[in-house]
Amino acid sequence: MKKSLQAQLAPEKPRKISKIRSTTVLCVRRDGKVVMAADGQVTLGEGVIKHNARKIRRLYQDKILAGFAGSTADAFSLFSRFEAKLEQYHGNLGRAAVELAKDWRTDKILRNLEALLIVADPGQTFLISGAGDVIEPDEGIAAIGSGGSYALSAARALMNNTELPARTIAEESMKIAGQICIFTNDRITYEELAAAPQPVAVGQDGAPG
């Protein structure tokens, strides 16, 4: 009886909260265009709780794309911080990415945030993590999330063996990721940016020079 009473009075062990799992986010850059794609599925424990979540945002006057994998609330906090860095450094993507990574690694509150970010413009792509990593991927392709490795492999194969545009590469790669990864669905959001056209010099006779 005594042992039973002790067992009853013993504090309950804290319950583990099921992780919210998502996603596949892919970024492809080719021929002056950058395309970011993300599926819409959010999974809590063993069930799907949302099918059409938006995991990509346009930042800094729609000149920068940002996508996340991980906690939605944490990602929104990081987006706000990153946009402030973009404003502070006048849209310098590389500098803003480095400064965000510094804060993320050293700030007592930020370093507890669980997310990975991909940020890109038509000229650069960076992957940012809470460990202070800022990685500029090879070949202009980056992917994060549970299906990221599948999308990345497909995109690299298409980039190296075809002349397909960035949008088509992203579409086909996300299809493959969705077929393999159970945490990725086929409700894909795409955002695309193109480099500003270069001005054409005009000669005195009015002809392009």
Protein Blocks (a to p, Z undefined) as FASTA:
>chain_A
ZZmmmmmmpccdddddddddddddddddeehiacddddfbdcehjbcfbfkbcfbdceeh
hlaccddedjfklmmmmmmmmmmmmmmnnopaklmmmmmmmmmmmmmklmmpccdddddd
fkbccdddfkopacddehhiacedjklmmmmmmmmmmmmmcccdfklmmmmmmmmmmmmm
mkbcfbdcddddddddddddddfkopaZZ
